[in-house]
Amino acid sequence: MEDLMQKITSLAKRRGFVFPGSEIYGGLANSWDYGPLGTELKNNIKQLWWKRFVQNRDDMVGIDASLIMNPKVWTASGHLATFSDPLVECKKCHTRFRADSIDLDAPCSKCGAKKQFTESKQFNLMLKTFLGPAEEQANVVYLRPEIAQAMFVNFKQVLDTTRRRLPFGIASQGRAFRNEITPGNFIFRTREFDLMEFEYFVEEKEWEKWFEYWQNEMKEWITKDLGIDPKKVHEKEVSKEDRAHYSKRTVDFEYDYPFGQKELYGLAYRTDFDLKNHEKNSGQNLKYRDPETGSEFLPHVIEPTFGLDRSVLAALLNAYHEEGERVVLKLPQKLAPYKAAVFPLLANKPELVKLARKIYDDLRKDTMVAWDSRGNIGKRYFAQDEIGTPRCITVDFDSLEKNDVTIRDRDTMKQERVKITDLIECLRKPL
């Protein structure tokens, strides 16, 4: 299985999905940049998520919040006091590990030293920075370790401007930062990452109903939208000892990565913890007023959290197939970076190139398409299969007379003739 991880990492760099960050300067540990294809895949997932959970619902609104917030936010949320992991260090090689992720009685995985770990201590994961010209304590701020708090801090303003009634949600997408002790496994665990999540505000008496509802919705997203094999996804009830400090119930959706069964997404019942603490610490009234009864109360919260980078990794792993010498990414059509590639059969025939370019220019007004005129047609097919392009369009000499082209299906490799005027409609059809 680890071999699969190496293959995905190699393919991602070779084909322009993910590059090592700052590579020309020797890189930066656990830093990754998304290349042209990775950016398209990432954006497709974000847009699909937004369409499903925000655009297509009348009980959801979205916000886009700052990366840096008033430090009092993190005091109220409990992050400054409790957002930490247990840290141990090997006395011999000085490698640091999360104490809860290794066997402390086993030899150090780096140097083999036995029983040389230090006593465990809590390590805060918040990334500290400074505002203003002087690096003084008064100017200390933090890069947000999660995106949820902005939705709580802005709850009353969203409520006042949209006049939503319970139940309703506030959604957001954006970057978060955590000073992880042991980041690694490609883009699975990084210090800088993207999240997609929403806070769904409900009456306390209805939290169990909505928790189950969003649990099912998350399963639908994983299997139907991302196209992940349901056999590779597992639901894990998180114990009280392992839950976040704000959670009364948490279910993790775990995926069978090559390096083990690990978290993909999380679903948490945050009670009224956040609104209660922000109300107390800010002195502002954050209660919801029922328009029918006039009663005021703090809503409770169901929080589905979707890691975007983990979504990309799971999608790539799930899509990777080897069929003889052919490597193909069987990405769902709506996730594929390019929906089609356009080829002239021969790159040295101006009349074929001209028609192919016109088709390419027309199609890209409607969708993402690739142009490829390098090498022979077989090599072009091979390259497009490897990046997950669902269809390849070839312009040949018959195209000049009959105004049609050959379309090749990525998964079946079957070919058919299609009129040029019908191409856009054809590309919109599922594979």
Secondary structure as UniProt FT lines:
FT   HELIX           2..15
FT   STRAND          18..20
FT   TURN            21..22
FT   HELIX           23..25
FT   TURN            29..30
FT   STRAND          32..34
FT   HELIX           36..50
FT   HELIX           51..55
FT   STRAND          60..62
FT   HELIX           71..77
FT   HELIX           79..82
FT   STRAND          84..90
FT   TURN            91..93
FT   STRAND          96..98
FT   HELIX           99..101
FT   TURN            104..105
FT   TURN            109..111
FT   STRAND          121..124
FT   STRAND          127..130
FT   HELIX           137..139
FT   STRAND          140..143
FT   HELIX           148..153
FT   HELIX           155..162
FT   STRAND          168..177
FT   TURN            185..188
FT   STRAND          192..202
FT   HELIX           204..206
FT   HELIX           207..220
FT   HELIX           221..225
FT   HELIX           230..232
FT   STRAND          233..237
FT   TURN            240..242
FT   TURN            245..246
FT   STRAND          249..257
FT   TURN            258..259
FT   STRAND          260..271
FT   HELIX           273..282
FT   STRAND          288..289
FT   TURN            291..293
FT   STRAND          296..297
FT   STRAND          300..307
FT   HELIX           308..319
FT   STRAND          320..323
FT   TURN            324..325
FT   STRAND          326..329
FT   TURN            333..335
FT   STRAND          340..344
FT   TURN            347..348
FT   HELIX           350..363
FT   TURN            364..366
FT   STRAND          369..371
FT   HELIX           377..387
FT   STRAND          391..395
FT   HELIX           397..402
FT   STRAND          404..409
FT   TURN            410..412
FT   STRAND          415..419
FT   HELIX           420..422
FT   HELIX           423..428
//
